[in-house]
Amino acid sequence: MDVRNCKKCGRMFNYVAGPVFCPQCVEKSEEDFQKVKQYIEEHPGVTVAVTAEECEVEVGQIRQWLRDERLTFTTADGSDLKCEKCGEPIMSGRFCDKCKAEVTRGFSEAIKKPDAPQPVKKNEPSGNKMRFLGGRQ
């Protein structure tokens, strides 16, 4: 049995796997997520700051859900997120579509199987000469 303290509230709980949060905090977080998701759907064009204030959820938590691609705002300006590679505004995740394609292409090339090696031709000795070791012929 693995007993740990919740990182959010400090309560002790039986840890199984995943993030180190007690079941009560996980449930509260999921309720907050559903509240934020519904608010964003009902208010297109809303920003992270307004959503956080109206739903009484931390801005950092909303940004984490955006980075995890659990939430998406209707406009890139509303999400206040930037692509980690090029800095372009994005609606969710870590990278814009262009940079995602570049990263995917780079991974594909990195794991690409090398071409089969070409067979090497052996040089056959010309004629029927016998060869001796030790300098004699």
N, CA, C and O of each residue as an XYZ file, in Angstrom:
548
protein
N       0.845     -1.165      0.000
C       0.000      0.000      0.000
C       0.899      1.239      0.000
O       1.811      1.365      0.817
N       0.616      2.154     -0.940
C       1.409      3.369     -1.097
C       0.561      4.561     -0.656
O      -0.348      4.973     -1.376
N       0.848      5.110      0.509
C       0.094      6.241      1.043
C       0.907      7.510      0.794
O       2.092      7.582      1.121
N       0.246      8.508      0.209
C       0.919      9.776     -0.080
C       0.033     10.946      0.331
O      -1.153     10.781      0.620
N       0.639     12.129      0.348
C      -0.106     13.355      0.622
C      -0.474     14.013     -0.708
O       0.341     14.069     -1.629
N      -1.690     14.502     -0.796
C      -2.172     15.197     -1.985
C      -1.354     16.478     -2.178
O      -1.131     17.220     -1.221
N      -0.912     16.736     -3.399
C      -0.126     17.941     -3.685
C      -0.962     19.208     -3.585
O      -0.422     20.300     -3.410
N      -2.281     19.065     -3.697
C      -3.136     20.236     -3.685
C      -3.623     20.583     -2.281
O      -3.495     21.728     -1.846
N      -4.179     19.603     -1.573
C      -4.797     19.900     -0.278
C      -4.019     19.335      0.915
O      -4.263     19.741      2.051
N      -3.088     18.406      0.676
C      -2.279     17.852      1.748
C      -2.858     16.622      2.432
O      -2.203     16.026      3.287
N      -4.093     16.229      2.061
C      -4.691     15.041      2.669
C      -3.932     13.779      2.294
O      -3.368     13.681      1.204
N      -3.922     12.814      3.206
C      -3.299     11.518      2.916
C      -4.312     10.658      2.157
O      -5.510     10.685      2.441
N      -3.802      9.894      1.185
C      -4.673      9.004      0.424
C      -3.862      7.833     -0.089
O      -2.632      7.876     -0.114
N      -4.561      6.786     -0.497
C      -3.926      5.595     -1.045
C      -3.605      5.857     -2.515
O      -4.503      5.894     -3.356
N      -2.320      6.039     -2.816
C      -1.878      6.360     -4.174
C      -1.822      5.098     -5.017
O      -1.268      4.082     -4.597
N      -2.406      5.170     -6.222
C      -2.384      4.036     -7.140
C      -1.481      4.347     -8.331
O      -0.490      3.654     -8.560
N      -1.825      5.389     -9.086
C      -1.026      5.783    -10.247
C      -1.451      7.174    -10.691
O      -2.475      7.688    -10.243
N      -0.664      7.782    -11.573
C      -1.013      9.090    -12.118
C      -0.548     10.227    -11.238
O       0.371     10.075    -10.433
N      -1.205     11.390    -11.402
C      -0.823     12.551    -10.604
C      -1.081     12.311     -9.119
O      -1.947     11.519     -8.748
N      -0.334     12.993     -8.292
C      -0.428     12.784     -6.845
C      -1.486     13.717     -6.253
O      -1.174     14.647     -5.510
N      -2.751     13.440     -6.605
C      -3.879     14.188     -6.074
C      -4.871     13.203     -5.481
O      -5.079     12.114     -6.015
N      -5.479     13.598     -4.374
C      -6.466     12.734     -3.731
C      -7.738     12.681     -4.596
O      -7.953     13.553     -5.438
N      -8.564     11.670     -4.387
C      -9.787     11.542     -5.192
C     -10.705     12.768     -5.100
O     -11.355     13.118     -6.085
N     -10.767     13.419     -3.946
C     -11.616     14.602     -3.794
C     -11.120     15.755     -4.677
O     -11.921     16.448     -5.305
N      -9.806     15.956     -4.721
C      -9.243     17.034     -5.550
C      -9.390     16.714     -7.030
O      -9.635     17.614     -7.833
N      -9.246     15.457     -7.401
C      -9.439     15.055     -8.799
C     -10.884     15.320     -9.217
O     -11.133     15.825    -10.312
N     -11.829     14.982     -8.350
C     -13.248     15.206     -8.635
C     -13.543     16.701     -8.758
O     -14.263     17.116     -9.667
N     -12.996     17.508     -7.855
C     -13.191     18.967     -7.894
C     -12.601     19.543     -9.171
O     -13.203     20.418     -9.793
N     -11.430     19.061     -9.565
C     -10.780     19.528    -10.785
C     -11.628     19.200    -12.010
O     -11.750     20.024    -12.917
N     -12.204     18.020    -12.043
C     -13.045     17.628    -13.172
C     -14.314     18.478    -13.229
O     -14.759     18.848    -14.315
N     -14.899     18.792    -12.073
C     -16.064     19.680    -12.029
C     -15.704     21.063    -12.572
O     -16.455     21.645    -13.354
N     -14.542     21.589    -12.148
C     -14.083     22.892    -12.643
C     -13.870     22.848    -14.151
O     -14.229     23.790    -14.858
N     -13.292     21.766    -14.641
C     -13.055     21.627    -16.075
C     -14.367     21.683    -16.849
O     -14.467     22.394    -17.849
N     -15.369     20.941    -16.397
C     -16.665     20.924    -17.079
C     -17.322     22.307    -17.049
O     -17.946     22.722    -18.026
N     -17.178     23.024    -15.918
C     -17.729     24.374    -15.796
C     -17.049     25.315    -16.796
O     -17.724     26.093    -17.471
N     -15.721     25.246    -16.894
C     -14.965     26.103    -17.813
C     -15.313     25.757    -19.255
O     -15.518     26.652    -20.074
N     -15.380     24.484    -19.568
C     -15.701     24.043    -20.930
C     -17.072     24.572    -21.364
O     -17.227     25.080    -22.474
N     -18.044     24.449    -20.489
C     -19.394     24.922    -20.798
C     -19.395     26.445    -20.973
O     -20.051     26.964    -21.876
N     -18.671     27.152    -20.123
C     -18.613     28.611    -20.220
C     -18.013     29.044    -21.559
O     -18.516     29.973    -22.191
N     -16.952     28.383    -21.989
C     -16.302     28.719    -23.263
C     -17.260     28.455    -24.427
O     -17.321     29.244    -25.370
N     -18.003     27.357    -24.364
C     -18.962     27.036    -25.429
C     -20.090     28.068    -25.492
O     -20.553     28.417    -26.578
N     -20.529     28.551    -24.338
C     -21.632     29.513    -24.285
C     -21.192     30.942    -24.597
O     -22.032     31.778    -24.929
N     -19.898     31.241    -24.497
C     -19.385     32.598    -24.710
C     -18.233     32.569    -25.725
O     -17.071     32.668    -25.330
N     -18.531     32.436    -27.011
C     -17.462     32.420    -28.023
C     -16.669     33.733    -27.986
O     -17.240     34.808    -27.809
N     -15.371     33.631    -28.153
C     -14.508     34.808    -28.171
C     -14.057     35.272    -26.800
O     -13.364     36.284    -26.691
N     -14.433     34.558    -25.756
C     -14.032     34.931    -24.397
C     -12.533     34.665    -24.213
O     -11.953     33.836    -24.914
N     -11.915     35.376    -23.264
C     -10.484     35.196    -23.002
C     -10.259     34.322    -21.772
O     -11.184     34.042    -21.010
N      -9.018     33.902    -21.599
C      -8.654     33.073    -20.450
C      -8.903     33.827    -19.146
O      -9.444     33.261    -18.196
N      -8.517     35.086    -19.096
C      -8.652     35.873    -17.869
C     -10.117     36.011    -17.454
O     -10.454     35.844    -16.282
N     -10.978     36.314    -18.415
C     -12.405     36.464    -18.113
C     -12.994     35.125    -17.687
O     -13.774     35.056    -16.737
N     -12.619     34.066    -18.389
C     -13.114     32.729    -18.052
C     -12.694     32.349    -16.641
O     -13.505     31.833    -15.872
N     -11.446     32.596    -16.294
C     -10.945     32.271    -14.959
C     -11.719     33.029    -13.886
O     -12.079     32.469    -12.851
N     -11.969     34.303    -14.145
C     -12.689     35.125    -13.169
C     -14.139     34.663    -13.024
O     -14.634     34.526    -11.905
N     -14.811     34.426    -14.124
C     -16.226     34.041    -14.094
C     -16.437     32.643    -13.512
O     -17.430     32.398    -12.826
N     -15.510     31.734    -13.783
C     -15.661     30.343    -13.318
C     -14.946     30.081    -12.003
O     -15.028     28.981    -11.455
N     -14.243     31.093    -11.493
C     -13.492     30.971    -10.240
C     -12.496     29.814    -10.289
O     -12.425     28.983     -9.384
N     -11.725     29.793    -11.387
C     -10.681     28.787    -11.604
C      -9.395     29.544    -11.897
O      -9.427     30.598    -12.532
N      -8.273     29.020    -11.442
C      -6.987     29.684    -11.655
C      -6.633     29.728    -13.145
O      -6.888     28.781    -13.888
N      -6.041     30.852    -13.562
C      -5.616     31.019    -14.950
C      -4.625     29.918    -15.329
O      -4.682     29.381    -16.435
N      -3.720     29.584    -14.413
C      -2.724     28.539    -14.674
C      -3.361     27.192    -14.955
O      -2.871     26.438    -15.796
N      -4.449     26.881    -14.262
C      -5.138     25.612    -14.487
C      -5.780     25.589    -15.875
O      -5.725     24.576    -16.572
N      -6.386     26.701    -16.270
C      -6.989     26.773    -17.608
C      -5.915     26.649    -18.675
O      -6.107     25.949    -19.669
N      -4.786     27.320    -18.479
C      -3.681     27.209    -19.453
C      -3.170     25.776    -19.537
O      -2.811     25.311    -20.619
N      -3.133     25.076    -18.415
C      -2.691     23.677    -18.434
C      -3.648     22.822    -19.251
O      -3.211     21.975    -20.030
N      -4.948     23.035    -19.080
C      -5.932     22.287    -19.872
C      -5.787     22.614    -21.362
O      -5.973     21.745    -22.213
N      -5.453     23.872    -21.671
C      -5.225     24.250    -23.069
C      -3.989     23.552    -23.621
O      -4.022     23.023    -24.732
N      -2.907     23.546    -22.861
C      -1.670     22.883    -23.298
C      -1.883     21.381    -23.484
O      -1.323     20.769    -24.394
N      -2.701     20.801    -22.604
C      -2.997     19.362    -22.704
C      -3.993     19.059    -23.820
O      -4.304     17.897    -24.080
N      -4.494     20.111    -24.483
C      -5.484     20.012    -25.560
C      -6.812     19.435    -25.087
O      -7.531     18.797    -25.856
N      -7.129     19.663    -23.829
C      -8.446     19.283    -23.316
C      -9.453     20.379    -23.617
O     -10.643     20.104    -23.767
N      -8.988     21.620    -23.709
C      -9.834     22.766    -24.026
C      -9.332     23.437    -25.287
O      -8.147     23.367    -25.614
N     -10.253     24.097    -26.001
C      -9.888     24.897    -27.157
C     -10.749     26.143    -27.152
O     -11.971     26.056    -27.023
N     -10.122     27.303    -27.290
C     -10.866     28.548    -27.408
C     -11.236     28.765    -28.866
O     -10.614     28.192    -29.761
N     -12.255     29.597    -29.108
C     -12.714     29.815    -30.480
C     -11.738     30.665    -31.277
O     -11.706     30.575    -32.504
N     -10.940     31.492    -30.602
C      -9.934     32.296    -31.297
C      -8.589     32.122    -30.603
O      -8.514     31.861    -29.402
N      -7.542     32.272    -31.385
C      -6.194     32.143    -30.820
C      -5.905     33.277    -29.848
O      -5.158     33.088    -28.888
N      -6.486     34.457    -30.080
C      -6.278     35.588    -29.171
C      -6.896     35.312    -27.802
O      -6.360     35.741    -26.780
N      -8.022     34.597    -27.780
C      -8.702     34.297    -26.529
C      -7.917     33.362    -25.644
O      -7.974     33.468    -24.419
N      -7.174     32.437    -26.255
C      -6.442     31.450    -25.464
C      -5.189     32.026    -24.835
O      -4.719     31.531    -23.811
N      -4.642     33.077    -25.449
C      -3.434     33.716    -24.925
C      -2.232     32.769    -24.949
O      -1.268     32.972    -24.211
N      -2.286     31.731    -25.799
C      -1.170     30.786    -25.919
C      -0.339     31.115    -27.144
O      -0.843     31.640    -28.137
N       0.933     30.800    -27.054
C       1.849     30.985    -28.178
C       2.519     29.658    -28.490
O       2.778     28.859    -27.590
N       2.801     29.424    -29.771
C       3.529     28.233    -30.207
C       4.903     28.252    -29.541
O       5.588     29.274    -29.553
N       5.299     27.136    -28.969
C       6.588     27.072    -28.277
C       7.775     27.134    -29.218
O       8.901     27.366    -28.780
N       7.536     26.929    -30.517
C       8.635     26.949    -31.467
C       8.760     28.299    -32.173
O       9.844     28.882    -32.216
N       7.638     28.801    -32.733
C       7.719     30.025    -33.538
C       7.068     31.243    -32.889
O       7.296     32.365    -33.341
N       6.260     31.055    -31.839
C       5.654     32.179    -31.143
C       4.316     32.644    -31.701
O       3.754     33.620    -31.205
N       3.795     31.971    -32.718
C       2.488     32.335    -33.284
C       1.381     32.044    -32.270
O       1.488     31.083    -31.508
N       0.314     32.858    -32.247
C      -0.821     32.569    -31.359
C      -1.502     31.257    -31.772
O      -1.687     30.998    -32.961
N      -1.873     30.435    -30.785
C      -2.558     29.166    -31.043
C      -3.752     29.048    -30.109
O      -3.822     29.745    -29.097
N      -4.705     28.154    -30.447
C      -5.912     27.996    -29.639
C      -5.746     26.951    -28.547
O      -6.377     27.052    -27.494
N      -4.901     25.943    -28.784
C      -4.635     24.934    -27.753
C      -3.380     24.169    -28.136
O      -2.888     24.286    -29.258
N      -2.863     23.382    -27.194
C      -1.672     22.581    -27.451
C      -0.397     23.347    -27.179
O      -0.384     24.333    -26.442
N       0.684     22.869    -27.796
C       1.998     23.494    -27.570
C       2.573     24.108    -28.836
O       3.409     25.008    -28.772
N       2.114     23.609    -30.010
C       2.678     24.053    -31.279
C       1.574     24.426    -32.263
O       0.464     23.901    -32.183
N       1.880     25.336    -33.194
C       0.942     25.664    -34.266
C       0.946     24.508    -35.274
O       1.804     23.628    -35.214
N      -0.009     24.519    -36.187
C      -0.128     23.422    -37.156
C       1.125     23.289    -38.019
O       1.554     22.175    -38.321
N       1.714     24.421    -38.418
C       2.918     24.389    -39.255
C       4.088     23.727    -38.518
O       4.788     22.884    -39.079
N       4.289     24.118    -37.262
C       5.393     23.547    -36.481
C       5.135     22.081    -36.130
O       6.073     21.286    -36.069
N       3.859     21.715    -35.898
C       3.527     20.309    -35.663
C       3.923     19.470    -36.865
O       4.479     18.381    -36.718
N       3.630     19.987    -38.067
C       3.975     19.258    -39.290
C       5.495     19.111    -39.421
O       5.986     18.052    -39.813
N       6.234     20.173    -39.094
C       7.703     20.108    -39.163
C       8.251     19.083    -38.180
O       9.129     18.294    -38.528
N       7.739     19.092    -36.958
C       8.206     18.159    -35.931
C       7.876     16.725    -36.355
O       8.710     15.829    -36.222
N       6.671     16.512    -36.860
C       6.263     15.181    -37.316
C       7.161     14.713    -38.452
O       7.601     13.563    -38.469
N       7.432     15.604    -39.402
C       8.303     15.263    -40.533
C       9.708     14.918    -40.027
O      10.333     13.979    -40.519
N      10.201     15.676    -39.046
C      11.523     15.409    -38.482
C      11.581     14.049    -37.808
O      12.560     13.319    -37.959
N      10.514     13.699    -37.051
C      10.465     12.381    -36.409
C      10.407     11.274    -37.450
O      11.057     10.239    -37.306
N       9.622     11.498    -38.502
C       9.496     10.480    -39.551
C      10.837     10.216    -40.214
O      11.186      9.069    -40.492
N      11.583     11.280    -40.464
C      12.894     11.109    -41.086
C      13.883     10.445    -40.131
O      14.749      9.681    -40.557
N      13.750     10.741    -38.847
C      14.672     10.174    -37.858
C      14.479      8.666    -37.695
O      15.439      7.932    -37.463
N      13.234      8.212    -37.817
C      12.982      6.776    -37.634
C      12.894      6.034    -38.954
O      12.601      4.838    -38.980
N      13.146      6.732    -40.048
C      13.108      6.104    -41.372
C      14.162      5.008    -41.434
O      15.300      5.195    -41.003
N      13.765      3.861    -41.977
C      14.692      2.741    -42.080
C      15.746      3.049    -43.137
O      15.420      3.545    -44.216
N      17.001      2.759    -42.832
C      18.040      3.009    -43.831
C      17.877      2.040    -45.007
O      17.330      0.946    -44.868
N      18.366      2.480    -46.161
C      18.324      1.616    -47.344
C      19.168      0.373    -47.096
O      20.161      0.407    -46.368
N      18.748     -0.722    -47.718
C      19.491     -1.981    -47.568
C      20.892     -1.800    -48.146
O      21.043     -1.210    -49.216
N      21.909     -2.293    -47.462
C      23.265     -2.141    -47.980
C      23.430     -2.928    -49.285
O      22.896     -4.025    -49.454
N      24.181     -2.328    -50.184
C      24.444     -2.972    -51.469
C      25.488     -4.068    -51.269
O      26.451     -3.873    -50.527
N      25.310     -5.221    -51.924
C      26.304     -6.287    -51.779
C      27.650     -5.838    -52.349
O      27.725     -5.167    -53.378
N      28.704     -6.232    -51.643
C      30.051     -5.863    -52.051
C      30.608     -6.976    -52.920
O      30.572     -8.150    -52.551
N      31.127     -6.588    -54.088
C      31.720     -7.582    -54.984
C      33.137     -7.879    -54.516
O      33.907     -6.972    -54.199
N      33.461     -9.144    -54.481
C      34.814     -9.537    -54.092
C      35.695     -9.530    -55.324
O      35.295     -9.965    -56.404
N      36.894     -9.030    -55.136
C      37.854     -9.045    -56.240
C      38.426    -10.444    -56.366
O      39.083    -10.960    -55.462
N      38.159    -11.027    -57.493
C      38.687    -12.376    -57.725
C      40.095    -12.245    -58.295
O      40.346    -11.385    -59.139
N      41.012    -13.092    -57.839
C      42.374    -13.010    -58.378
C      42.374    -13.369    -59.864
O      41.657    -14.265    -60.309
N      43.196    -12.645    -60.607
C      43.264    -12.916    -62.042
C      44.244    -14.062    -62.295
O      45.319    -14.108    -61.697
N      43.887    -14.943    -63.143
C      44.749    -16.076    -63.488
C      44.688    -17.161    -62.429
O      43.927    -17.084    -61.464
N      45.513    -18.171    -62.644
C      45.557    -19.303    -61.725
C      46.879    -19.327    -60.979
O      47.499    -20.385    -60.881
N      47.322    -18.221    -60.459
C      48.599    -18.163    -59.770
C      48.425    -18.655    -58.351
O      47.436    -18.353    -57.683
N      49.398    -19.414    -57.908
C      49.415    -19.855    -56.528
C      50.200    -18.842    -55.722
O      51.174    -18.266    -56.207
N      49.780    -18.634    -54.519
C      50.456    -17.660    -53.667
C      50.998    -18.403    -52.456
O      50.342    -19.281    -51.896
N      52.219    -18.027    -52.063
C      52.876    -18.645    -50.905
C      53.202    -17.577    -49.891
O      53.508    -16.435    -50.235
N      53.132    -17.972    -48.625
C      53.533    -17.063    -47.560
C      55.029    -17.195    -47.341
O      55.610    -18.243    -47.625
N      55.649    -16.154    -46.843
C      57.050    -16.247    -46.502
C      57.954    -15.773    -47.606
O      59.162    -16.000    -47.533
N      57.438    -15.129    -48.620
C      58.274    -14.535    -49.643
C      58.650    -15.443    -50.772
O      59.315    -14.952    -51.684
N      58.314    -16.694    -50.828
C      58.652    -17.571    -51.946
C      57.555    -17.521    -53.014
O      56.386    -17.272    -52.722
N      57.974    -17.767    -54.262
C      57.009    -17.884    -55.345
C      57.317    -19.050    -56.213
O      56.602    -19.304    -57.183
